[in-house]
Amino acid sequence: MSTTIHFKDKLRGYGQWREQLGRAIEQYRTWLDRYQLNSDGVNEAISSMLEGLRSDRIVLAFAAEFSRGKTELINALFFSDTGVRLLPSSPGRTTMCPTEIFYDTQAGSYIRLLAIESRLSDIPLSEYKQHPRSWMQIDLDCDSPVQMQEAFQELAATKHVSVAEAKRLGLYSEDVHIPHGDEPDTVEVPCWRHALISFPHHLLKEGLTILDTPGLNALGAEPELTLQMLPKAQAVIFVLAADTGVTKSDLDMWRNHVRGSRQGNKRGGLAVVLNKIDSMWGDLQGEETIEKSIRSQTESVSKILDVESRAIFPMSAKQALLAKVKGDQNLLEKSRLKSFEDYLADSVVKERQSLLLASVAQGVGHLVEESTGALDAQILDAERQINDLRQIDVNNKTKMTQLMAETRDQQSGYLVGVDQFQASRRVFAVQAKLLVDSLAPEKVEEIIKRTRKQMAGSLTTVGMKTAMKLVLDELRVVLLNAVAVCEETRKLVKGIYAKFQEEHGVAELKPPLLSLKQYQAELEQVFDEGEAFRGSASSTLMEQSTVVVKLYTTTIARARELFEQAHKDAIGWTTMALVPLVHQIKDHKRLIESRLEVLRKVNETGASLDGEIASLAKALAQLRQQHAELAAIRRVLQSEPPAAENSANAEDYRPPKAAAK
């Protein structure tokens, strides 16, 4: 099996496993409906998890300076089966704007291009993506690789604008545009700010998304790339050229944008590709000398970037693409692409699987565990009740009367406990409202709106920075207050559970708990990364007022997204926090009433217990059947993905072959 099939099948296996998880979650919802155990809160949590599975993607971000062979690497890794250099890849500058490549199941195949003039707006890229009409669209003919290749050439489009216009766009730098002599009349800038490409390639259909970032200047001019898109990627691949080593601009990009995007990120997912090793190939050098040169270059890169050698992959993307198109296995092996494809298959995909398992466990797994625990308690109570009935002497009226009296006392005490629980529930409702209100979107928006006006009214960069610091400080206070309210609410929930279980001896339950401290850490990271970006070498090349405005827009967009998620989590948790206890209370109440009814019938009519025992045994069998159904669902939700299988016969995207250009 070739390495290409290995990676493809690993990704396909991941996609199939993800669909399997979705089916299991749907089965759980059906199970809840069948046994009348569903509720609005539970149903909302399930729907949210299913939507998360449907939108799940493995994002690979590629970052490099111009002429490092990054686009050729993407072509070799993912699009060699088109038979052409699908993405524009030629000496000099190629892809001029950040590009996302994926498959849109709803809208089909297209290229969407956002005009460079949109940089003059304070609307973030994430918001533009929600409005397709803001983009110029080119429809793609997926049966014609040549048409697609020609359409992709638009990614390299540039135009000349006045210096004043370039400054307004934040794309002018004296160091870059007038290294020698006088200021030019015009400046060359990209035509497009961002590109979205959708087409039904088999890897993209399995959930792969590729982010192609074009050079240090683009990263420096677009904070949203560095501060939002790169950190969200499953892995960031930094591409260097073996014939140049680590240049000053490479090092600036690494320090200011690439390495920082993984800080605080437990996933890791950072690799370095040392491309163009074919520049070391030569007729006068033996294999041993070439190998020694590659090792030396790898060690040098490892030392300069302060990254382990095992995370550096020497290769020739150009020769790998040629080898794949021609079917030359010897050349493919010589290109050394295999080890990097293995890294993507065995490390990146595997890590994403672990993250998704954790997400499912947090989103739905605790609900399944709660249902399982409740069933376990019901089965145990039913077994105990059957055993107790078998030991009752129906002719002993005194004993029967005593059992009924004891059971009524249990019922009375339990009902008093339920009344106390309802009182605690009302207290919790008040506390829950405080928590949700502490994160209310209107509270956050009021701060943002006020400080935006202050920034707009500032005539100096210093004034703009002061206004920006003010909004960050105020948002920090809002979250700090919400964390304090959350801690109080957690203590209340724990107390309610502990009191009811202690007083009534019901099965021990672990209440679902919410913590907002993770958002506190993330907010601080957002602020720290923003400040680091503002002081980076690439941003100092731009007008500082432009940097502050763009940085404000990006930072606020990230902070707003963070607060929205925290608010959503607070709503979801306050809705679900007492649900397991409510279910247990209902089950326990039903069991006491059932026991009383059996004793009453036997005592008043003198009926045989055999019929009642048989009825309880039937109910117990049904409970065990429910448990078996739930156990099957639970096994799927906790399962690891199956081993990848060869899928050469699958209906993949396979356009007509054409010669590589």
Secondary structure, DSSP 8 states (H G I E B T S, - for coil): --HHHHHHHHHHHHHHHHHHHHHHHHHHHHHHHHTT---HHHHHHHHHHHHHHHH--EEEEEEE-TTSSHHHHHHHHH-GGGSS--S---SS----S-EEEE-BTTTBSEEEEEEGGGGGS---HHHHTT-GGGSEEEE--TT-HHHHHHHHGGGG-EEEEEHHHHHHHT---HHHH-SSSS--SEEEEESEEEEEEE---HHHHTTEEEEEEEHHHHHHH-HHIIIIIHHHSSEEEEEEETTTBS-HHHHHHIIIIIGGGGTT-TT--EEEEEE-GGGG--TTS-HHHHHHHHHHHHHHHHHHHT--GGGEEE--HHHHHHHHHHT-HHHHHHHTHHHHHHHIIIIIHHHHHHHHHHHHIIIIIHHHHHHHHHHHHHHHHHHHHHHHHHT--TT-HHHHHHHHHHHHHHHHHHHHHHHHHHHHHHHHHHHHHHHHHHT-HHHHHHHHHHHHHHHHT--SHHHHHHHHHHHHHHHHHHHHHHHHHHHHHHHHHHHHHHHHHHHH------------HHHHHHHHHHHHHHHHHHTSHHHHTS-HHHHHHHHHHHHHHHHHHHHHHHHHHHHHHHHHTTHHHHHHHHHHHHHHHHHHHHHHHHHHH---HHHHHHHHHHHHHHHHHHHHHHHHHHHHHT---------TTS-----------
